[in-house]
């Protein structure tokens, strides 16, 4: 994908790779610290969390609830699920 994009835009491979990695890192950070069900990324669109993905992750975390750090993550994602469900009911 990176090589094809670099050729189409006539840019160095390293520049395209850096831009893509930067964008994914930014999105990952936004999703990790979410306070809303959607992330607006200027020029690229809006990204939404899918309730099914959150539920799948919650099921995975629920299997590991005996660890203290997992409980915090479980509660965090439970809050995300509540936010997304409220947003979708509008």
C-alpha positions in Angstrom: 0.0 0.0 0.0 2.7 2.4 0.9 4.8 1.7 -2.2 1.8 2.1 -4.5 0.8 5.4 -2.8 4.3 6.7 -3.0 4.4 6.0 -6.8 1.0 7.5 -7.4 1.9 10.7 -5.6 5.5 10.7 -6.8 6.9 10.9 -3.3 9.6 9.1 -1.4 8.6 5.9 0.2 10.0 7.1 3.6 7.8 10.2 3.5 4.6 8.3 2.8 5.5 5.6 5.4 6.2 8.4 8.0 2.8 10.1 7.3 0.9 6.9 7.5 2.5 5.8 10.8 2.0 9.3 12.2 -1.7 9.2 11.3 -2.3 5.7 12.8 -0.4 6.6 16.0 -2.6 9.7 16.3 -5.8 7.7 15.8 -4.7 5.1 18.3 -4.0 7.8 20.8 -7.4 9.4 20.2 -9.2 6.1 20.6 -7.2 5.3 23.8 -8.2 8.6 25.4 -11.8 8.8 24.0 -14.4 10.9 25.7 -16.9 10.8 22.7 -18.1 8.0 20.5 -16.6 9.5 17.3 -13.2 11.0 16.3 -13.3 13.8 13.8 -10.1 13.8 11.7 -10.0 16.9 9.5 -9.7 16.0 5.8 -9.9 12.3 6.5 -13.4 11.8 7.9 -15.0 10.7 11.1 -14.1 7.4 12.8 -16.7 5.7 15.0 -16.3 2.9 17.5 -18.4 -0.1 16.7 -20.4 -1.4 19.7 -19.7 -5.0 18.6 -15.9 -4.4 18.7 -16.2 -3.0 22.2 -18.3 -5.9 23.4 -15.8 -8.4 21.9 -13.0 -6.6 23.8 -15.0 -6.6 27.0 -15.6 -10.3 26.7 -11.8 -10.8 26.3 -11.1 -8.6 29.4 -13.8 -10.3 31.4 -11.9 -13.6 31.1 -8.9 -11.8 32.8 -10.7 -9.9 35.5 -8.6 -11.4 38.3 -5.8 -9.0 37.6 -6.1 -5.5 39.0 -5.0 -3.6 35.9 -7.6 -5.6 33.8 -10.4 -4.3 36.0 -9.5 -0.7 35.3 -9.4 -1.4 31.5 -12.7 -3.3 31.8 -14.4 -0.4 33.5 -12.9 2.0 31.0 -14.3 0.1 28.0 -17.6 -0.4 29.7 -17.9 3.4 29.9 -17.0 3.6 26.2 -19.8 1.1 25.4 -22.3 3.2 27.3 -21.2 6.4 25.5 -21.5 4.7 22.1 -24.9 3.2 22.9 -26.3 6.5 24.0 -24.9 8.2 20.8 -26.6 5.6 18.6 -30.0 5.9 20.3 -30.2 9.6 19.2 
